[in-house]
Amino acid sequence: MYTFTLFLSLWARILLPLLFPDAATAKEREITAPVVENIVVDQVTWSMNRRLSWEDFRGQPDEKNPHHALTAANLAVNANCKNQGFTYQVNCVFLPTESWTKNKKSQQLLEHEQLHFDLTEVHARLLRKELQNLNCANLKEKLNATVSRAFAKWKADQEAFDTASKHGVNAEKERQWAATIAQRLRALESYK
């Protein structure tokens, strides 16, 4: 099982200034986030060389939830438009304190949760690919829709994975999804 969240920084850095354009000067539209003190976000950035371990799952299990584990992952999006130069960064992150398991012994379950994280990286790469088509001139018009579509596709893909694999119980479907995710990561290698 998985969950995802949209970081507040996306809204603070990108969408609020677009909704309230008078907040930036006409000469230089810089989209920035307000400074927030003393906030530490515990996260693991996706890497092919760093696989998840059960020690990463530090959240409190939801005993009422019928699933055995939950991977909280996110697409952390930061975008900036300064001096008509558009820059962006998209990170696939795992949130340890929001992720939990009821079974720290099952390697099969851990591999299922890793696939959720890997699938999130697929969508991070897809979003990076889409964002390269934006610029400061079309940012206001296209950014919100681009990010919204990316998140909707990500959510649908995660749900399709869980449905097809029956949350990791159907080993054959799980293997098929694992192969497909690996292939998609290779195909999107230039967007990592």
C-alpha positions in Angstrom: 0.0 0.0 0.0 1.2 3.5 -0.6 0.2 7.1 0.2 1.4 10.3 -1.3 1.3 13.9 -0.3 1.9 17.1 -2.1 4.5 19.2 -0.3 3.3 22.6 0.9 6.5 24.0 -0.7 5.0 23.4 -4.2 2.0 25.6 -3.4 4.0 28.2 -1.5 6.7 28.5 -4.1 4.8 28.2 -7.3 1.1 28.5 -7.1 0.5 31.3 -4.6 2.6 33.8 -6.5 0.8 32.8 -9.6 -2.5 33.4 -8.0 -1.4 36.7 -6.5 0.9 38.2 -9.2 1.1 41.6 -7.5 3.3 39.9 -4.8 6.2 40.0 -7.3 7.5 43.0 -9.1 6.9 43.5 -12.8 10.7 43.8 -13.4 11.6 40.5 -11.8 9.1 37.7 -11.1 10.8 35.5 -8.7 8.8 32.6 -7.3 10.1 31.8 -3.8 8.8 30.1 -0.7 8.5 31.9 2.6 11.3 31.0 5.1 10.0 28.6 7.7 12.3 28.1 10.7 12.9 24.9 12.6 11.1 22.5 10.2 13.0 19.3 9.6 11.6 16.9 7.0 12.9 13.4 7.5 13.1 11.9 4.0 15.0 9.5 1.8 15.7 10.6 -1.7 15.3 7.8 -4.3 18.6 6.2 -5.5 19.2 3.1 -7.5 22.0 2.3 -5.0 20.0 2.8 -1.9 17.1 0.4 -1.4 14.6 0.7 1.4 15.0 -1.4 4.6 12.5 -2.1 7.3 14.5 0.3 9.5 13.3 3.1 7.2 9.7 2.5 8.2 9.5 4.4 11.4 5.8 5.5 11.5 3.3 4.0 13.9 1.3 1.2 12.1 -2.5 1.8 11.7 -3.9 -1.2 13.4 -7.3 -0.6 11.8 -5.8 -0.7 8.3 -6.0 -4.1 6.7 -2.7 -3.8 4.9 0.6 -4.9 6.3 2.7 -1.9 5.3 2.4 1.6 4.0 4.9 3.5 1.9 4.6 7.3 2.1 6.3 8.7 -0.9 6.2 12.1 -2.6 7.2 14.0 -5.7 8.9 17.0 -4.1 8.7 19.8 -6.7 10.6 23.1 -6.5 10.4 25.6 -9.4 11.8 29.0 -9.8 11.4 31.7 -12.4 14.0 34.5 -12.0 15.2 36.9 -14.7 13.1 35.0 -17.2 15.1 31.8 -16.4 13.0 28.8 -15.4 14.6 26.2 -13.2 13.0 23.2 -11.5 13.9 20.2 -9.4 11.8 17.2 -8.8 12.8 14.6 -6.2 11.3 11.3 -5.4 11.3 11.0 -1.7 10.3 8.4 0.9 8.9 9.7 4.2 10.1 7.4 7.0 8.0 8.8 9.8 4.8 8.5 7.8 5.7 5.0 6.5 4.9 1.9 8.6 4.8 -1.8 8.6 3.3 -4.5 10.8 5.7 -7.1 9.5 9.4 -6.4 9.5 10.3 -10.0 8.6 8.8 -10.3 5.2 11.3 -9.7 2.4 8.4 -10.1 -0.2 6.5 -7.3 1.5 9.6 -5.0 1.6 10.1 -5.6 -2.1 6.5 -4.6 -2.8 7.0 -1.4 -0.9 10.2 -0.7 -2.8 8.3 -1.1 -6.0 6.0 1.6 -4.9 9.0 3.9 -4.3 10.5 2.9 -7.7 7.2 3.7 -9.4 7.2 7.1 -7.7 10.7 7.7 -9.3 9.2 6.7 -12.7 6.7 9.5 -12.2 9.4 12.0 -11.0 11.2 11.4 -14.2 8.0 11.8 -16.3 7.4 15.1 -14.5 10.9 16.3 -15.1 10.4 15.5 -18.8 7.2 17.5 -18.8 8.6 20.5 -16.9 11.4 20.9 -19.5 8.7 22.2 -21.9 7.8 25.1 -19.6 9.4 28.5 -19.4 8.7 31.8 -17.6 6.5 33.0 -20.4 4.1 30.0 -20.1 4.6 29.1 -16.5 1.5 30.8 -15.2 -0.7 29.2 -17.8 0.7 25.7 -17.7 2.4 24.8 -14.4 -0.6 24.0 -12.4 -2.1 21.7 -15.1 1.2 20.0 -15.7 1.7 19.2 -12.0 -1.9 18.2 -11.5 -1.8 15.8 -14.4 1.5 14.3 -13.2 0.1 13.7 -9.7 -3.1 12.1 -11.1 -1.2 9.7 -13.4 1.1 8.8 -10.5 -1.9 8.1 -8.2 -3.6 6.0 -10.9 -0.4 4.0 -11.6 0.1 3.3 -7.9 -3.5 2.1 -7.6 -3.3 0.0 -10.7 -0.1 -1.7 -9.3 -1.8 -2.5 -6.0 -4.9 -3.8 -7.7 -3.1 -6.0 -10.2 -0.7 -7.4 -7.7 -3.4 -7.6 -5.0 -1.1 -5.6 -2.7 1.8 -8.0 -3.4 -0.1 -11.3 -2.9 -0.2 -12.1 -6.6 3.5 -13.0 -7.2 3.2 -13.3 -11.0 1.6 -9.9 -11.4 4.1 -8.5 -9.0 7.0 -9.8 -11.2 5.4 -8.3 -14.3 5.1 -4.9 -12.6 8.7 -5.1 -11.4 9.9 -5.8 -14.9 7.8 -3.0 -16.3 8.9 -0.5 -13.7 12.6 -1.4 -14.3 12.1 -1.0 -18.0 10.4 2.4 -17.5 13.2 3.6 -15.3 15.7 2.6 -18.0 13.7 4.3 -20.7 13.6 7.5 -18.7 17.3 7.3 -17.6 18.0 10.7 -19.2 15.5 12.4 -16.8 17.0 11.2 -13.5 
